[in-house]
Amino acid sequence: MAVTEASQQGDDCRVIRPDFAVDWPQTVRIFVGMATVTLSVAAGFAAMGYWPILPFAGLEVMALGAALYASARRSLDTQVLRLSADWLLIEKGRRRPEQRWQFQRAWAEVVVEPTSGSGVRVVIRSRGEAVEVGEFLAPEARWGLARELRSWIGPMGSALAADR
C-alpha cells in the first residue's frame, strides 16, 4: 500500500495508490517484443501453408495489448482523503479527481466488511452514504489501511471531541 501524508492549510491528507507501478515505456517494449515473436512465428507457419494461424495470432496480440493497457491504467488509480476539523473529503480518480464525496467528520466512521473468501472491503460511512477506499489494495494491505484510517478519523464523534 502506498499511503503518503501531506498537509495543506492545516488539513491532514492521505494519498492512497496501488502498490504496483507500471513503467509505460517498459510496457511498450514488452508488448512490441511479444508481438514481434508471436507474429514472426505465425508468419513462418503461414509461409508453410498454415495461413489460418494469422488471424488467431493477431487476436492474441490484441488481447495482450488490451491487458497491458488495462494494467497500466489501473496503476494510475489515486484516492485522496483530506481531513479538516469539521469535514472529510474523499477524491478518487486517475491523474485528477473524477469523483468527490464530502462527509461531516463528526459522523464519519470506518467500517471493515468481509467479502467472499478472505477479503475485506474498507468503507467510510456517514449518514447513510458509503464510499469504499483502497479497493485496489491486497487484502492484508486493506487491513492496515483500515487500522490507519480508524486512528486517523477515529470513531464517530470522538476524533472531533479530541480536537477541541
N, C-alpha and C positions, 0 to 999 in steps of 0.2 A: 504494500500500500504506500502510495506516495502522498503524504499529507504534509503540507507546508503551512507555516504560520506567517501571518502578516498583520500589520496594524495600520489602519487608516483612520485618522481623525478620532482617535480614542476607541474605535471599534476593534473587536477581535475578529480575525479572519482565518478560515481554514480552506485550503485548496486541495481537493481530492482528485487524483489522477490514477489511471491504471498503472500496474507495476511494469508492464511491458512497454517499451518504446521502440517503435519501428523506424528505422532509418530509411527514408524513401529512396535515395539513390542506390542503396544496397539492395532494397527490394526489387527495384527495376533491373539491376544487374542479375539477380537470381532469376527473375522472370525471363529475361532475354536468354540466359544460358539454358534454362529448362526448355523454353520454346524452340531454341535452335536444335538442341539434341532431339527432342520429340519430332519436330518437322523433318529433320535430316533422316532419321530412321524411317519415318513414314514415306519420304521421297524415295529412299532406297527400295522399300517394298513396292512402291508404285512403279518404279523403273523395272522391277521384275514381273510386273503384270498384276500385282495385287493392289490396284488403284482404289478399291473401296475403303482402304485404310485411311486415306487422306481426310475425308470428312470427319471421321472419328478422332483423328489426331488434332484437327482444328477445333473440335468441340472440347477436347481435353485441354488445349492451350487456353481457350476462352474461359473454361471453368477455373483453371489455375489463376488466371489474371483476375477474375472476379473475386476469388477467395483472398488473394493477396491485397487487393484494393480494399475489401471489406475489413480485413485485419488492420491495415494501415489507418483507415478512418476511425476504427474503434479506439486506436491508441491515442487519438486526439480528444477523447471524451474528458471533460473537465466539469467539476462541481465546486462551486464556491459558496461557503457558508459564512455570513457576516453576522456577528452578534454585537448589538449595542445594549445599552441599559434597558431599553424597552422593546426592541424588535429583534427578530431573527429573520434574515433574508437568505433565501436559497436560490442560487442561479445554476442552471445546467445548460451545457451546450458544447460545441466544438469551435475552437478559436474565439468565439464571442458568446455571450449569454443568449440562448434561444428560448428559455423558459424561466419564469421567476415566480417565487412564492414568498409571501411575507406573513410571518406569524407574530403575535404578541408573545414576548419572551415569558411572561408570567404563566401562559397557558401551554407552552410548548413542552413536549415530552418525547424521549427517545424510547422506542419500542422495538424489541427483537422478536420477530415472528418466525417460527420454524417453517421450513418448506419441505417438499418431498426429499427423501434421502436425509443426508446430514447437513444440509444447507440451512441458512438463515437469511432473513431479509431485515435490514435496518431501516426503520421507518420513523420519521419525525411527524408527530401528530399534534394538532391544535384545533380545538373547536370543530370537530367533525371532518377536518381536511387532513389528508395524509400524503407525505412525499417520501418515496424510497430514495435512500442515498447509498452510494458505494456499491451499486448493483453489479459493476464490472469487476469487483474485487474477488479474490479467492475466499472461500468460506471462513478460514481461520483469520484472514485479514479483516473480514466483516465483524468478527467478534471484537477484535482490537479497536476497530473504528467505533463500535457501539460503546465500549468502555470509555474511550476518549471523549466521545460526544456527551455521554452521561455526566462525566466530570466537568465538562466544559459548559454545557447548558444547564445541567442539574435537574432534579425532579421538579415537577410543576410548582412554580412559585418560589421554591427555596433559593434558587440562584439569584432571583431578583431581590429577595429579602436580604441576602448576604451582601449585596452591593450597596445597600442603603443604610 
